[in-house]
Amino acid sequence: MNVKEVVPFLRVRSMERSLRYYIDGLGFTMKHKWVPDGQIRWCWLTLGGASMMLQELTKGSDSTLGEGVSIVFTCEDALAIYREVTARGIEASEPQVLNHLWATTLSDPDGYRIEFESPTDVPEDTKLSEV
């Protein structure tokens, strides 16, 4: 196959705010960046084997961000991710079992829905607080 991966590309209102959220809050690292005039305008972020790109909107853009977009990260342990990010002050939904997956949902500063999921044998609709 010629296609190797899919990398979500999100437009953001404030690169500074988004980098704090994704790097400081969620634990991503910056792999590449474009820095014209001393400001990061685009970057490639990684977390484990996953990647995403961010680019700051140009001034005057009235684009609606985040609406209808979900990015789902499949991971080994969504509960560990939940505990890590909430310890860093990031709001996340209480993990719940849906479709045989522990799932927790977050919303980034621009309204993009970020989900972390991991396989489980725990019964459907179980919440973390019930285990």
Z-matrix of the N, CA and C atoms (Angstrom, degrees):
N
C 1 1.456
C 2 1.527 1 110.67
N 3 1.278 2 115.48 1 142.17
C 4 1.450 3 121.50 2 179.75
C 5 1.529 4 112.13 3 -82.75
N 6 1.335 5 118.04 4 -33.19
C 7 1.459 6 122.13 5 -178.65
C 8 1.524 7 109.21 6 -78.16
N 9 1.331 8 116.97 7 130.76
C 10 1.462 9 120.96 8 -175.28
C 11 1.520 10 113.97 9 -108.64
N 12 1.318 11 118.99 10 -33.39
C 13 1.454 12 120.88 11 179.90
C 14 1.520 13 110.06 12 -164.12
N 15 1.317 14 115.45 13 164.11
C 16 1.453 15 121.32 14 172.77
C 17 1.527 16 106.47 15 -115.59
N 18 1.324 17 115.98 16 134.28
C 19 1.456 18 120.72 17 -177.79
C 20 1.525 19 108.57 18 -126.04
N 21 1.329 20 118.24 19 110.58
C 22 1.468 21 120.20 20 177.32
C 23 1.529 22 111.02 21 -58.69
N 24 1.316 23 115.65 22 140.62
C 25 1.463 24 122.35 23 -179.41
C 26 1.527 25 106.38 24 -123.28
N 27 1.328 26 117.13 25 107.81
C 28 1.459 27 122.18 26 -175.83
C 29 1.520 28 111.20 27 -105.38
N 30 1.321 29 116.03 28 133.34
C 31 1.466 30 121.25 29 171.42
C 32 1.526 31 106.22 30 -85.71
N 33 1.332 32 117.07 31 137.96
C 34 1.469 33 121.36 32 -177.46
C 35 1.521 34 110.08 33 -129.71
N 36 1.327 35 115.82 34 154.17
C 37 1.468 36 120.56 35 179.52
C 38 1.517 37 111.64 36 -78.50
N 39 1.342 38 116.79 37 -39.34
C 40 1.458 39 121.14 38 -177.98
C 41 1.525 40 109.05 39 -133.48
N 42 1.326 41 116.25 40 110.82
C 43 1.455 42 120.33 41 179.50
C 44 1.521 43 110.36 42 -61.60
N 45 1.317 44 117.20 43 -41.57
C 46 1.470 45 121.14 44 -179.55
C 47 1.532 46 110.91 45 -58.53
N 48 1.306 47 117.14 46 -48.20
C 49 1.466 48 121.63 47 179.67
C 50 1.531 49 111.37 48 -65.11
N 51 1.317 50 117.03 49 -41.71
C 52 1.467 51 120.99 50 179.87
C 53 1.524 52 111.50 51 -67.21
N 54 1.314 53 118.15 52 -38.69
C 55 1.468 54 120.50 53 178.23
C 56 1.527 55 110.94 54 -66.22
N 57 1.320 56 117.11 55 -38.83
C 58 1.476 57 119.07 56 174.95
C 59 1.526 58 110.40 57 -59.61
N 60 1.320 59 116.53 58 -43.42
C 61 1.467 60 121.53 59 -178.79
C 62 1.531 61 110.78 60 -65.17
N 63 1.325 62 117.15 61 -53.59
C 64 1.463 63 120.33 62 -173.90
C 65 1.530 64 113.86 63 -76.04
N 66 1.317 65 118.17 64 -37.96
C 67 1.470 66 120.20 65 -178.46
C 68 1.526 67 110.98 66 -86.17
N 69 1.329 68 117.22 67 -57.19
C 70 1.471 69 120.40 68 -177.54
C 71 1.528 70 111.99 69 -72.52
N 72 1.321 71 117.07 70 -38.65
C 73 1.458 72 120.56 71 -176.03
C 74 1.517 73 114.58 72 -84.63
N 75 1.344 74 117.09 73 -48.79
C 76 1.460 75 120.21 74 -174.96
C 77 1.528 76 113.30 75 -97.98
N 78 1.321 77 118.15 76 -13.11
C 79 1.460 78 120.24 77 175.47
C 80 1.523 79 116.14 78 90.69
N 81 1.330 80 118.65 79 14.31
C 82 1.467 81 121.16 80 175.58
C 83 1.528 82 110.04 81 -67.20
N 84 1.326 83 116.54 82 159.77
C 85 1.457 84 121.97 83 171.21
C 86 1.531 85 108.66 84 -120.83
N 87 1.330 86 116.17 85 152.02
C 88 1.456 87 120.89 86 -178.95
C 89 1.525 88 108.88 87 -89.95
N 90 1.325 89 115.85 88 122.87
C 91 1.466 90 121.87 89 -179.27
C 92 1.528 91 110.83 90 -94.78
N 93 1.337 92 117.14 91 -41.98
C 94 1.468 93 123.15 92 -179.64
C 95 1.517 94 108.45 93 -139.87
N 96 1.331 95 115.55 94 156.06
C 97 1.466 96 119.18 95 176.42
C 98 1.521 97 109.94 96 -153.74
N 99 1.313 98 115.09 97 155.31
C 100 1.456 99 123.43 98 174.56
C 101 1.521 100 105.60 99 -118.50
N 102 1.347 101 116.39 100 122.84
C 103 1.464 102 120.85 101 -171.80
C 104 1.532 103 110.55 102 -129.05
N 105 1.331 104 118.19 103 74.26
C 106 1.470 105 118.53 104 174.19
C 107 1.531 106 109.71 105 -78.00
N 108 1.276 107 117.54 106 143.46
C 109 1.475 108 122.48 107 176.96
C 110 1.525 109 113.19 108 55.99
N 111 1.329 110 117.57 109 29.60
C 112 1.467 111 120.98 110 176.18
C 113 1.522 112 115.41 111 77.23
N 114 1.332 113 118.71 112 5.07
C 115 1.465 114 122.83 113 -179.58
C 116 1.529 115 109.48 114 -117.81
N 117 1.339 116 116.60 115 134.50
C 118 1.466 117 119.69 116 174.72
C 119 1.529 118 107.43 117 -71.38
N 120 1.329 119 116.44 118 121.14
C 121 1.465 120 121.61 119 -179.93
C 122 1.526 121 111.54 120 -109.77
N 123 1.346 122 117.04 121 -23.80
C 124 1.462 123 123.16 122 178.75
C 125 1.520 124 107.58 123 -146.32
N 126 1.336 125 116.52 124 146.52
C 127 1.464 126 119.51 125 174.65
C 128 1.516 127 110.76 126 -154.22
N 129 1.324 128 114.72 127 159.85
C 130 1.463 129 124.53 128 176.70
C 131 1.515 130 105.39 129 -114.70
N 132 1.328 131 116.81 130 120.15
C 133 1.457 132 122.16 131 -178.02
C 134 1.521 133 109.93 132 -111.48
N 135 1.337 134 116.99 133 149.12
C 136 1.462 135 121.46 134 177.09
C 137 1.518 136 110.29 135 -131.23
N 138 1.325 137 114.59 136 151.00
C 139 1.462 138 123.21 137 174.26
C 140 1.522 139 105.07 138 -145.76
N 141 1.331 140 117.25 139 108.91
C 142 1.455 141 119.94 140 -173.92
C 143 1.516 142 108.92 141 60.77
N 144 1.332 143 117.28 142 -127.70
C 145 1.459 144 121.71 143 179.21
C 146 1.510 145 113.98 144 -93.19
N 147 1.325 146 118.47 145 8.83
C 148 1.467 147 122.28 146 -177.78
C 149 1.528 148 110.85 147 -104.68
N 150 1.324 149 115.39 148 151.13
C 151 1.460 150 121.03 149 178.93
C 152 1.517 151 110.25 150 -135.72
N 153 1.322 152 115.40 151 157.99
C 154 1.456 153 122.24 152 172.06
C 155 1.520 154 108.26 153 -155.36
N 156 1.329 155 116.38 154 158.33
C 157 1.454 156 121.63 155 177.97
C 158 1.527 157 109.34 156 -119.39
N 159 1.329 158 115.15 157 146.58
C 160 1.461 159 122.11 158 175.78
C 161 1.521 160 108.16 159 -124.97
N 162 1.322 161 116.27 160 142.45
C 163 1.463 162 120.81 161 172.60
C 164 1.509 163 108.52 162 -141.16
N 165 1.330 164 115.34 163 133.47
C 166 1.457 165 120.03 164 -179.60
C 167 1.521 166 110.07 165 -74.83
N 168 1.329 167 116.02 166 136.24
C 169 1.462 168 121.52 167 176.65
C 170 1.515 169 110.34 168 -63.12
N 171 1.302 170 115.98 169 149.64
C 172 1.452 171 119.46 170 174.75
C 173 1.519 172 108.99 171 -77.67
N 174 1.301 173 116.56 172 154.91
C 175 1.468 174 120.77 173 179.93
C 176 1.524 175 109.38 174 -60.22
N 177 1.337 176 115.10 175 141.56
C 178 1.449 177 120.72 176 178.34
C 179 1.518 178 114.15 177 91.25
N 180 1.322 179 117.27 178 -6.41
C 181 1.461 180 119.88 179 178.98
C 182 1.527 181 109.13 180 -74.71
N 183 1.317 182 116.41 181 134.68
C 184 1.462 183 120.03 182 179.54
C 185 1.529 184 110.82 183 -112.38
N 186 1.303 185 115.95 184 25.66
C 187 1.458 186 122.00 185 -178.20
C 188 1.535 187 111.72 186 -62.63
N 189 1.350 188 116.30 187 139.20
C 190 1.459 189 121.57 188 173.68
C 191 1.517 190 107.45 189 -83.82
N 192 1.309 191 116.55 190 120.48
C 193 1.458 192 120.97 191 -176.89
C 194 1.519 193 111.57 192 -99.20
N 195 1.310 194 116.05 193 153.32
C 196 1.446 195 121.99 194 170.87
C 197 1.511 196 116.48 195 75.71
N 198 1.304 197 118.39 196 -17.23
C 199 1.455 198 121.64 197 -174.18
C 200 1.524 199 111.09 198 -68.53
N 201 1.328 200 115.67 199 119.92
C 202 1.451 201 120.76 200 176.27
C 203 1.512 202 115.67 201 78.16
N 204 1.331 203 118.15 202 8.50
C 205 1.461 204 121.24 203 -177.57
C 206 1.521 205 110.05 204 -110.33
N 207 1.338 206 115.62 205 128.27
C 208 1.466 207 122.11 206 173.00
C 209 1.516 208 108.32 207 -126.45
N 210 1.310 209 116.22 208 137.01
C 211 1.457 210 121.53 209 174.13
C 212 1.516 211 106.28 210 -116.62
N 213 1.322 212 116.27 211 120.48
C 214 1.461 213 121.56 212 -175.76
C 215 1.519 214 109.03 213 -109.43
N 216 1.337 215 115.72 214 122.11
C 217 1.456 216 122.03 215 176.84
C 218 1.520 217 108.65 216 -102.30
N 219 1.321 218 117.37 217 119.95
C 220 1.457 219 122.24 218 174.00
C 221 1.519 220 106.77 219 -85.09
N 222 1.322 221 116.55 220 129.87
C 223 1.457 222 119.76 221 -176.23
C 224 1.524 223 110.85 222 -139.78
N 225 1.314 224 115.95 223 171.78
C 226 1.459 225 121.72 224 178.99
C 227 1.519 226 111.47 225 -70.14
N 228 1.348 227 116.90 226 -39.68
C 229 1.456 228 120.82 227 -173.17
C 230 1.525 229 110.78 228 -146.81
N 231 1.328 230 115.90 229 91.64
C 232 1.467 231 120.85 230 -179.64
C 233 1.523 232 111.71 231 -63.94
N 234 1.338 233 117.01 232 -28.83
C 235 1.472 234 119.69 233 178.83
C 236 1.522 235 110.53 234 -66.62
N 237 1.323 236 117.58 235 -38.25
C 238 1.473 237 121.13 236 177.12
C 239 1.528 238 110.10 237 -64.92
N 240 1.339 239 116.80 238 -41.44
C 241 1.473 240 120.48 239 177.01
C 242 1.527 241 109.30 240 -60.86
N 243 1.319 242 117.11 241 -46.65
C 244 1.467 243 122.08 242 178.49
C 245 1.529 244 110.65 243 -54.86
N 246 1.311 245 116.66 244 -48.96
C 247 1.467 246 120.62 245 -178.95
C 248 1.532 247 111.53 246 -64.28
N 249 1.326 248 117.29 247 -41.11
C 250 1.471 249 121.17 248 179.96
C 251 1.521 250 111.96 249 -63.97
N 252 1.334 251 116.92 250 -49.62
C 253 1.465 252 118.84 251 -174.79
C 254 1.529 253 112.15 252 -71.79
N 255 1.335 254 117.38 253 -36.28
C 256 1.468 255 118.21 254 178.22
C 257 1.527 256 110.38 255 -69.51
N 258 1.331 257 117.86 256 -30.48
C 259 1.471 258 120.75 257 175.33
C 260 1.532 259 110.90 258 -65.88
N 261 1.332 260 116.82 259 -24.70
C 262 1.469 261 121.79 260 177.54
C 263 1.528 262 111.75 261 -90.21
N 264 1.333 263 117.27 262 5.45
C 265 1.457 264 120.65 263 176.33
C 266 1.523 265 114.77 264 90.52
N 267 1.322 266 118.16 265 11.04
C 268 1.461 267 121.37 266 178.71
C 269 1.525 268 108.91 267 -88.66
N 270 1.333 269 116.32 268 132.49
C 271 1.470 270 120.59 269 177.03
C 272 1.515 271 109.80 270 -76.03
N 273 1.325 272 116.17 271 135.01
C 274 1.468 273 121.96 272 177.68
C 275 1.519 274 108.28 273 -145.10
N 276 1.329 275 115.95 274 149.34
C 277 1.463 276 119.35 275 177.56
C 278 1.522 277 109.56 276 -69.41
N 279 1.332 278 115.48 277 151.77
C 280 1.462 279 119.39 278 175.72
C 281 1.524 280 107.84 279 -60.36
N 282 1.339 281 117.96 280 128.85
C 283 1.462 282 119.58 281 178.71
C 284 1.526 283 111.33 282 -57.53
N 285 1.329 284 114.49 283 141.11
C 286 1.461 285 122.74 284 -179.25
C 287 1.526 286 107.47 285 -142.72
N 288 1.326 287 116.02 286 149.18
C 289 1.458 288 120.74 287 178.62
C 290 1.528 289 109.58 288 -85.26
N 291 1.319 290 115.38 289 121.16
C 292 1.464 291 123.20 290 177.94
C 293 1.525 292 107.48 291 -135.82
N 294 1.313 293 118.46 292 125.74
C 295 1.469 294 122.49 293 179.34
C 296 1.530 295 112.61 294 55.85
N 297 1.326 296 115.95 295 41.46
C 298 1.469 297 122.86 296 179.27
C 299 1.528 298 112.81 297 64.96
N 300 1.332 299 115.72 298 27.44
C 301 1.471 300 121.51 299 179.82
C 302 1.524 301 109.30 300 -133.26
N 303 1.342 302 116.00 301 133.88
C 304 1.459 303 118.80 302 165.41
C 305 1.518 304 105.33 303 -69.72
N 306 1.319 305 118.55 304 133.15
C 307 1.463 306 121.89 305 -178.28
C 308 1.522 307 110.12 306 -136.84
N 309 1.324 308 115.58 307 134.29
C 310 1.460 309 121.66 308 172.47
C 311 1.523 310 107.23 309 -130.33
N 312 1.328 311 116.63 310 142.62
C 313 1.458 312 122.40 311 -174.33
C 314 1.521 313 110.40 312 -121.11
N 315 1.330 314 115.51 313 138.97
C 316 1.458 315 123.18 314 177.87
C 317 1.522 316 108.10 315 -127.31
N 318 1.302 317 116.94 316 165.30
C 319 1.453 318 121.34 317 175.17
C 320 1.524 319 107.24 318 -130.25
N 321 1.335 320 116.73 319 122.88
C 322 1.457 321 119.68 320 -177.30
C 323 1.533 322 110.32 321 -77.21
N 324 1.340 323 118.63 322 175.04
C 325 1.469 324 120.81 323 -175.79
C 326 1.529 325 114.97 324 -58.62
N 327 1.343 326 117.77 325 -22.18
C 328 1.460 327 120.53 326 179.55
C 329 1.521 328 113.11 327 -102.18
N 330 1.348 329 117.15 328 9.29
C 331 1.453 330 121.07 329 175.99
C 332 1.515 331 115.34 330 89.31
N 333 1.331 332 117.94 331 6.34
C 334 1.459 333 119.36 332 175.92
C 335 1.525 334 108.44 333 -71.75
N 336 1.324 335 116.22 334 136.20
C 337 1.458 336 122.00 335 179.96
C 338 1.535 337 107.82 336 -86.56
N 339 1.336 338 116.61 337 122.78
C 340 1.452 339 123.07 338 -179.78
C 341 1.527 340 107.19 339 -114.31
N 342 1.339 341 117.06 340 126.80
C 343 1.457 342 120.75 341 -178.93
C 344 1.521 343 110.35 342 -124.49
N 345 1.324 344 115.53 343 142.31
C 346 1.459 345 122.28 344 173.83
C 347 1.519 346 107.08 345 -119.81
N 348 1.337 347 116.86 346 128.93
C 349 1.461 348 121.68 347 -177.03
C 350 1.520 349 110.66 348 -134.19
N 351 1.349 350 114.96 349 146.89
C 352 1.467 351 120.46 350 174.82
C 353 1.526 352 109.32 351 -146.13
N 354 1.333 353 116.90 352 145.60
C 355 1.469 354 121.44 353 -178.24
C 356 1.532 355 112.37 354 -63.00
N 357 1.349 356 115.03 355 148.03
C 358 1.460 357 120.57 356 178.18
C 359 1.528 358 109.91 357 -154.26
N 360 1.333 359 115.21 358 158.98
C 361 1.462 360 121.63 359 173.68
C 362 1.527 361 111.28 360 -102.68
N 363 1.321 362 116.81 361 3.46
C 364 1.466 363 121.96 362 179.14
C 365 1.528 364 107.99 363 -66.36
N 366 1.338 365 118.15 364 142.80
C 367 1.473 366 121.34 365 -177.89
C 368 1.541 367 113.10 366 -57.35
N 369 1.336 368 114.96 367 147.50
C 370 1.454 369 122.53 368 178.02
C 371 1.526 370 112.50 369 -52.34
N 372 1.312 371 116.79 370 146.48
C 373 1.458 372 126.56 371 176.81
C 374 1.531 373 114.08 372 68.83
N 375 1.344 374 118.25 373 5.32
C 376 1.461 375 120.29 374 175.99
C 377 1.521 376 108.87 375 -69.43
N 378 1.338 377 116.58 376 136.02
C 379 1.463 378 122.14 377 175.27
C 380 1.523 379 108.67 378 -100.17
N 381 1.327 380 116.39 379 154.19
C 382 1.452 381 121.18 380 -179.18
C 383 1.513 382 111.76 381 -55.52
N 384 1.322 383 117.94 382 -39.15
C 385 1.459 384 122.15 383 -178.59
C 386 1.530 385 112.39 384 -66.44
N 387 1.324 386 117.80 385 -13.64
C 388 1.459 387 121.71 386 -179.32
C 389 1.535 388 112.85 387 -94.60
N 390 1.322 389 116.36 388 -4.69
C 391 1.467 390 119.48 389 -176.43
C 392 1.508 391 110.74 390 -93.74
